[in-house]
Amino acid sequence: MSAPRSASRAWTRGCVRYNDGVSDLKGKSLVVAAPARPGSGEKYLTPQGFTAIRDGIKRAAGGAGAAVVAGRLPPWLKARAPTGAGFARVRGLVREHRLATVCEEAKCPNIGECWNAGTATLMLMGSVCTRACRFCSVDTGNPHGWLDPEEPENAARTVELMKLRYVVLTSVDRDDLADGGAAHYAACVRAIKRRSPQTAVEALTPDFQGVRADVETVVDSGIEVFAQNVETVRRLTHPVRDPRAGYEQTLEVLEIAKRRRPEVLTKSSLMLGLGESDAEIDETLADLRTAGVDIVTLGQYLRPTVNHLPVRRFVRPEEFDRYRERSLALGFLECVSGPLVRSSYRAERALQRNNAGLDNRRLAT
């Protein structure tokens, strides 16, 4: 039975009439507009079929509050726009092998410098995190167990093509997986070592909810460095980090790694500018050393979107030098400390004991 004429007319009015003007389109390609990219804080459907929130934090009315320090960034926080042949080459490899990098997902200000130097931090297990830390711009959602089975070999081929001597592997948190993704992480490390046995691998991991067996799975995979970031001081852990993360839990994970394989270097990172005091910074550094951490990095927190936590202060370059001196006095093998330092910044240079080549005195002028 045909539809009523009125209904048919209504349906026709709501449709594109592709037969109109067909004679004018012969030999021409029809272009279908791509769906608009969701705005920061908006939900969207991923290619894998689950929903996620762009940049990790839902949009709040009027944002999450104005930053305490407003106006232009100080001169020592100006980063060059990412350009150059090396940058383009690395970006091409990342796209070709369907790899996510924390350089892009976390909007790292050093992406141009590192990629032009032929170094990239690869982000495993996709680009959607099950947690929603209020400093981080990685998308958040529930991947419902999705993993790319080709990722270990894709990561290994990319490292081989880039001829890396040192690679940092990080990942989103995957609380939807029984082991937090530990077995997949280890498979990626082993695949890299098979193709590039001389490449040193640093694993910047989730906390695996503090499960000892899962931490040990990664530590036993053949890595040279195990990293888990404490991110901030004890008092600010919540609200800075997701409720499922914890200050003590991170310290315990780092202790598990060091006890399991003492020869594997351990590493952690601390953001400054969120409202912490000098005494709290000193306490955190002391706690990390007690946990057996070998290397620590210190950098300025920068607000990725208006939905994230505000910046409370901009730490001056000379202050970063003082924090580095205090860290070394506590017995760390190295402290890489500077305004634009991130946890994986020039990680291959950490044991040169020269602040990864940074000159904070020059930045301050």
C-alpha positions in Angstrom: 0.0 0.0 0.0 1.4 3.4 -0.9 1.8 6.1 1.7 -0.8 8.9 1.9 -0.1 11.7 -0.5 0.3 14.2 2.3 2.9 12.0 4.1 4.7 11.5 0.8 5.0 15.2 0.2 6.2 15.8 3.7 8.9 13.1 3.3 10.0 14.6 0.0 10.4 18.1 1.5 12.8 16.6 4.1 15.0 14.9 1.5 17.6 16.0 -0.9 16.3 15.7 -4.4 19.3 14.2 -6.3 17.5 14.1 -9.6 17.4 17.9 -9.8 19.9 19.3 -12.2 21.6 15.9 -12.8 22.6 17.0 -16.3 24.7 19.7 -14.8 26.7 17.3 -12.6 27.8 14.8 -15.2 31.5 14.1 -15.0 31.7 15.9 -11.6 32.4 14.3 -8.2 29.8 14.7 -5.5 31.3 15.9 -2.2 29.7 14.8 1.0 30.5 17.1 3.9 32.1 15.3 6.9 30.4 15.5 10.2 31.5 18.5 12.3 34.2 17.8 14.9 32.7 17.9 18.3 33.6 20.8 20.5 35.6 20.5 23.7 33.5 18.8 26.4 30.9 17.4 23.9 30.0 13.8 23.5 30.7 12.0 20.2 30.6 8.5 18.7 34.1 7.0 18.1 34.8 4.9 15.0 34.8 1.8 17.3 31.2 2.5 18.2 31.3 3.8 21.8 30.8 7.3 23.0 33.5 9.6 24.4 33.9 13.2 25.6 36.2 15.4 23.6 39.1 16.7 25.8 38.0 14.6 28.7 36.0 17.0 30.8 32.3 17.9 30.2 31.6 21.5 29.2 30.5 23.5 32.2 28.3 26.6 32.1 30.7 29.4 31.8 33.7 27.0 31.9 35.4 25.7 35.0 36.2 29.1 36.4 38.5 31.8 35.3 42.2 31.3 35.7 43.8 33.1 38.7 46.6 34.2 36.4 45.0 35.9 33.4 46.3 37.5 30.3 49.2 36.5 28.0 51.6 33.7 28.9 55.0 34.8 30.2 57.7 34.8 27.6 59.4 31.7 28.9 56.2 29.7 28.1 56.2 30.5 24.4 56.7 27.4 22.2 57.3 27.5 18.5 54.6 26.3 16.2 55.3 22.7 15.1 56.8 22.8 11.6 59.7 21.2 9.7 60.5 18.1 7.7 61.2 15.9 10.7 57.8 16.9 12.2 56.0 16.1 8.9 57.8 12.7 8.6 56.9 11.6 12.1 53.3 12.7 11.8 53.1 10.7 8.5 54.3 7.5 10.2 51.9 8.0 13.1 49.0 8.4 10.7 50.1 5.5 8.5 50.3 3.0 11.4 47.1 4.3 13.2 49.0 5.2 16.3 47.9 7.7 18.9 50.6 9.9 20.5 50.4 11.6 23.8 52.2 14.5 22.0 49.0 15.2 20.1 46.3 14.0 22.5 47.7 16.0 25.4 48.5 19.0 23.3 52.2 18.9 24.3 54.0 22.3 23.7 57.2 20.4 22.8 55.7 18.4 19.9 57.7 20.3 17.2 61.0 20.0 19.0 60.7 16.3 19.8 59.3 15.2 16.5 61.9 17.1 14.5 64.5 15.3 16.6 62.9 12.0 15.5 61.5 11.2 18.9 57.8 10.5 19.6 55.9 9.2 22.6 53.5 6.6 21.4 50.1 6.2 23.2 48.9 2.7 23.3 45.4 1.2 23.6 43.6 4.0 21.7 43.0 7.6 22.4 40.0 7.4 24.8 40.7 7.1 28.6 38.4 5.6 31.1 39.3 8.3 33.6 38.7 12.0 33.6 41.6 13.8 35.4 40.8 17.6 35.5 44.3 18.6 34.1 44.3 16.3 31.1 42.8 16.8 27.7 42.8 13.2 26.5 39.2 12.2 25.5 37.3 10.1 28.1 34.8 7.3 27.7 34.3 3.5 28.1 35.9 1.5 25.2 34.1 -1.7 26.4 37.2 -3.8 26.0 38.1 -2.6 22.5 41.8 -3.1 21.5 43.6 -3.0 18.2 45.2 -6.5 17.8 47.6 -5.1 15.2 48.9 -2.4 17.5 52.0 -4.3 18.8 53.3 -4.9 15.3 52.3 -1.4 14.1 54.2 0.2 17.1 57.2 -2.1 16.4 57.3 -1.2 12.7 57.1 2.5 13.5 60.0 2.4 15.9 62.0 0.5 13.4 61.2 2.9 10.6 62.1 5.9 12.8 65.3 4.2 13.8 64.8 5.2 17.4 67.4 4.5 20.0 64.9 5.4 22.8 61.1 5.3 22.7 58.5 6.2 25.4 55.3 4.1 25.4 52.5 5.6 27.4 48.8 4.8 27.3 45.3 5.8 28.4 43.9 4.2 31.5 41.8 1.2 30.6 39.8 0.3 33.7 37.4 -1.6 31.3 40.0 -4.3 30.9 40.5 -7.0 33.5 44.3 -6.4 33.7 44.1 -2.7 32.8 45.8 -3.5 29.5 49.0 -4.8 31.1 49.3 -7.9 28.7 48.7 -5.7 25.7 51.3 -3.2 26.9 53.8 -6.0 27.4 53.1 -7.4 23.9 53.9 -4.0 22.4 57.2 -3.9 24.3 58.2 -7.4 23.2 57.3 -6.7 19.6 59.5 -3.6 19.6 62.4 -5.5 21.1 62.1 -8.2 18.5 62.5 -5.7 15.6 64.7 -3.2 17.4 66.6 -5.0 20.2 69.0 -2.0 20.7 66.1 0.4 21.3 65.7 1.4 24.9 62.0 1.4 26.0 60.4 3.5 28.7 56.9 2.5 29.8 54.9 5.4 31.2 52.0 3.4 32.5 48.6 3.7 34.1 48.5 2.7 37.8 46.7 -0.6 37.0 44.6 0.1 40.1 47.6 -0.9 42.1 47.4 -4.6 41.2 50.8 -6.1 41.7 50.6 -8.8 39.1 49.6 -6.3 36.4 52.5 -3.9 37.2 54.9 -6.8 37.2 53.7 -8.0 33.8 54.9 -4.7 32.3 58.1 -4.5 34.4 59.0 -8.1 33.2 58.4 -7.3 29.5 62.0 -6.0 28.8 61.8 -2.3 29.5 64.6 -0.2 30.7 62.5 2.5 32.5 59.2 2.2 34.3 57.3 5.5 34.9 54.1 6.3 36.7 53.2 9.9 37.4 52.2 11.2 40.8 51.1 14.4 39.0 50.6 16.7 42.0 51.1 16.9 45.8 49.1 14.8 48.2 46.6 17.6 49.2 45.7 18.4 45.6 45.5 14.8 44.3 41.7 15.2 44.4 40.4 17.2 42.6 43.4 17.2 40.2 43.3 13.5 39.4 40.4 11.1 38.8 38.9 9.6 42.0 40.2 6.2 41.0 43.8 7.5 41.1 45.6 8.0 44.3 48.8 9.5 45.7 49.6 6.5 47.8 48.6 4.2 45.1 51.1 5.7 42.7 53.9 5.5 45.3 53.0 1.8 45.8 53.1 1.1 42.1 56.5 2.6 41.8 57.7 0.6 44.8 56.4 -2.6 43.3 58.3 -1.9 40.0 61.5 -1.2 41.9 61.3 -4.3 44.1 60.5 -6.5 41.2 63.4 -5.5 39.0 65.9 -3.2 40.8 67.9 -2.7 37.6 64.9 -1.1 35.9 65.0 2.7 36.4 61.8 4.2 37.9 60.5 7.6 37.1 57.7 10.0 38.1 56.5 13.5 37.2 55.1 16.5 39.0 53.1 19.5 37.6 53.6 22.9 39.3 51.3 25.9 39.3 48.1 24.2 40.7 48.3 25.8 44.1 50.9 23.7 45.8 53.3 25.1 48.4 57.1 24.7 48.5 56.8 22.5 51.6 54.4 20.2 49.7 56.7 20.0 46.7 59.5 19.0 49.1 57.3 16.4 50.8 56.3 14.9 47.4 59.9 14.7 46.3 60.9 13.0 49.5 58.1 10.5 49.2 59.2 9.6 45.7 62.7 9.0 46.8 61.5 6.8 49.7 59.6 4.8 47.0 62.9 4.2 45.2 62.2 6.6 42.3 65.4 7.3 40.3 64.3 10.1 38.0 61.8 12.9 38.5 60.6 15.6 36.0 59.0 19.0 37.0 57.1 21.2 34.6 54.5 24.0 34.5 50.8 23.1 34.4 49.0 24.7 31.5 45.3 24.7 31.3 44.3 22.8 28.1 40.7 24.1 27.8 38.3 26.4 29.9 36.7 23.2 31.2 39.9 22.2 33.0 41.5 23.4 36.3 42.8 26.9 36.2 46.4 27.8 36.5 47.2 29.2 40.0 50.6 30.6 39.3 53.4 30.6 36.6 56.6 29.2 38.1 59.6 31.2 37.0 62.6 29.5 35.3 64.9 30.2 38.2 62.5 28.4 40.6 62.7 25.3 38.5 66.5 25.4 38.9 66.1 25.5 42.6 63.7 22.6 42.6 66.2 20.6 40.6 69.0 21.3 43.0 66.8 20.2 45.9 65.8 17.0 44.0 69.4 16.1 43.3 70.3 16.7 47.0 67.7 14.1 47.9 69.5 11.5 45.8 67.7 11.4 42.5 69.9 10.3 39.6 68.4 13.2 37.6 65.7 15.8 37.8 64.7 17.4 34.5 63.0 20.6 35.5 61.8 23.5 33.4 58.6 25.4 32.4 57.8 23.4 29.3 59.1 20.0 30.6 56.7 17.1 30.4 57.2 13.6 31.8 58.6 12.2 28.5 60.4 15.4 27.4 63.7 14.4 25.7 63.6 11.2 27.9 66.6 9.7 26.1 68.8 12.5 27.6 67.7 12.1 31.2 70.9 10.3 32.3 73.2 12.9 30.8 72.6 14.7 34.1 72.5 18.1 32.4 68.7 18.9 32.8 68.2 17.4 29.3 70.1 20.3 27.8 67.7 23.0 29.2 69.1 26.4 30.2 66.5 28.0 32.4 68.7 31.1 33.0 68.4 31.8 29.2 64.6 31.4 29.4 64.3 33.9 32.2 65.9 36.7 30.2 
